[in-house]
């Protein structure tokens, strides 16, 4: 009998729960929330590498200006993430949906050219650090923090884009167009 893929949740389980860590290289990857209780989690690179990401700059008059951040050097960005499996205590032990995959994309303080748009940015794993980040033997909070501290600040280019990106109903390459 084949096993079903566990349900994904784009958030971490309650911090007071304690469950066993799973190696990062053995399960599907996802994305989601915060860096807490890292010793109960495994590192990941989310399942959808990105060419870039959006942030909104708030102006003094309350207007939000959408920006698209991308790398001129690398075609894809790899966001640092954490994941874990945990049983939903509200479901019976034999329920096939009891085990949940919870996950998060890590963020950090935005610096230099990014900081004027938004105060935080995703942690981006450079290609030369993929192996270190995905090493299933790296599970201690201090080891993970050492990896995070060693990651260089990414060199990203911000570009103002159309405000059509402000609606989830819109999707497509035209969202990268300049404002009209």
C-alpha positions in Angstrom: 0.0 0.0 0.0 1.4 3.4 -1.0 1.7 6.1 1.6 -0.2 9.4 1.0 1.7 12.7 1.0 1.0 14.5 4.3 -1.1 17.6 4.4 1.0 20.8 4.2 0.5 23.8 6.5 2.3 27.1 5.8 3.1 27.7 9.5 4.9 26.0 12.3 3.2 23.8 14.9 2.7 25.2 18.4 6.1 25.7 20.1 5.2 23.7 23.2 4.8 20.5 21.2 7.9 18.3 20.7 8.4 16.0 17.8 11.3 14.2 16.1 13.3 15.9 13.4 13.3 14.5 9.8 16.3 14.8 7.5 16.0 17.6 5.0 16.9 15.5 2.0 14.1 12.9 2.5 10.8 14.7 2.1 9.0 17.1 -0.2 9.8 20.7 0.5 7.5 23.7 1.1 7.4 27.3 2.3 5.8 29.5 5.0 6.6 31.7 8.7 9.5 32.2 11.6 12.7 30.8 13.1 11.7 29.3 16.5 12.5 26.0 18.0 15.0 25.2 15.3 16.4 22.1 17.0 13.0 20.3 16.2 13.2 21.3 12.5 15.2 20.4 9.4 16.6 22.8 6.8 15.1 23.1 3.4 15.1 25.0 0.2 11.4 25.6 -0.8 10.0 23.4 -3.5 9.6 26.3 -6.0 12.9 28.1 -6.7 12.1 31.7 -7.5 13.4 34.1 -10.1 12.6 36.9 -7.7 10.1 38.1 -5.2 7.9 41.1 -4.4 8.0 43.6 -1.6 5.9 46.7 -1.1 7.4 50.1 -0.2 5.1 52.2 2.0 5.3 55.9 1.3 4.6 58.7 3.8 1.1 59.2 2.4 0.3 55.5 2.9 0.6 54.4 -0.7 2.2 51.0 -1.4 4.6 50.7 -4.3 5.3 47.2 -5.5 8.9 46.2 -6.2 10.3 43.0 -7.7 13.7 41.9 -6.4 15.9 39.6 -8.6 19.5 38.6 -9.1 21.4 39.7 -12.2 24.0 37.0 -11.5 21.8 33.9 -10.7 18.8 32.9 -12.7 17.1 31.4 -9.6 17.0 32.3 -5.9 16.9 29.6 -3.2 15.1 30.8 0.0 16.3 29.2 3.2 13.5 27.4 5.0 12.7 25.0 7.8 10.2 22.1 7.9 9.0 19.4 10.2 6.3 16.7 10.4 4.1 16.7 13.5 0.9 14.8 14.5 -2.3 16.9 14.8 -3.4 16.1 18.4 -7.0 16.8 17.4 -7.1 13.8 15.1 -7.2 10.1 16.0 -4.0 8.1 15.7 -5.3 6.1 12.7 -6.4 9.2 10.7 -4.4 9.3 7.4 -4.3 13.1 7.6 -3.0 13.2 11.2 0.6 13.9 10.2 1.1 17.4 9.0 4.1 19.0 7.2 4.7 22.5 8.6 7.2 24.8 7.1 8.5 28.3 7.0 10.7 30.6 4.9 13.3 32.4 7.0 13.6 36.1 6.9 16.2 38.6 8.0 16.8 42.3 8.3 17.0 43.9 4.8 20.2 45.8 4.2 21.6 48.3 1.7 19.5 48.6 -1.5 16.7 46.4 -0.1 16.2 48.2 3.3 14.6 51.3 1.9 11.7 49.3 0.4 11.0 46.9 3.3 12.6 46.2 6.6 12.9 42.4 6.1 13.9 40.1 3.3 14.0 36.3 2.8 17.3 34.6 3.6 18.7 33.6 0.3 21.0 30.6 0.2 23.8 31.1 -2.4 24.5 28.1 -4.7 27.9 27.4 -3.1 26.1 26.8 0.3 23.3 24.5 -0.9 25.1 21.4 0.3 25.9 22.9 3.7 22.3 24.2 4.2 20.7 20.9 3.1 23.0 18.7 5.2 20.7 16.5 7.2 23.4 16.2 9.9 23.1 19.9 10.7 20.3 20.0 13.3 21.6 22.0 16.3 20.4 25.6 16.8 24.0 26.9 17.0 25.1 25.0 13.8 22.1 26.4 11.9 22.8 29.9 13.3 26.5 29.6 12.2 25.3 28.7 8.7 23.0 31.7 8.6 25.7 34.0 9.9 28.0 32.8 7.1 25.6 33.5 4.3 26.6 36.6 2.4 24.2 39.4 1.8 22.6 38.8 -1.6 23.1 41.3 -4.4 19.6 41.9 -5.7 18.2 44.4 -8.1 14.9 46.1 -7.1 12.6 47.2 -9.9 9.3 49.0 -9.5 6.5 47.0 -11.2 2.8 47.4 -12.1 0.3 47.6 -9.3 -1.6 44.7 -10.9 0.6 42.6 -8.7 -1.5 43.8 -5.7 -4.3 41.5 -6.5 -4.1 37.7 -6.1 -6.5 37.4 -9.0 -3.7 38.5 -11.4 -1.0 36.1 -12.5 1.5 36.1 -15.3 4.6 37.6 -16.7 2.9 40.9 -17.2 3.1 41.5 -13.5 6.8 42.4 -14.0 5.9 45.2 -16.3 6.8 48.7 -15.2 4.0 50.9 -13.8 1.7 52.6 -16.3 
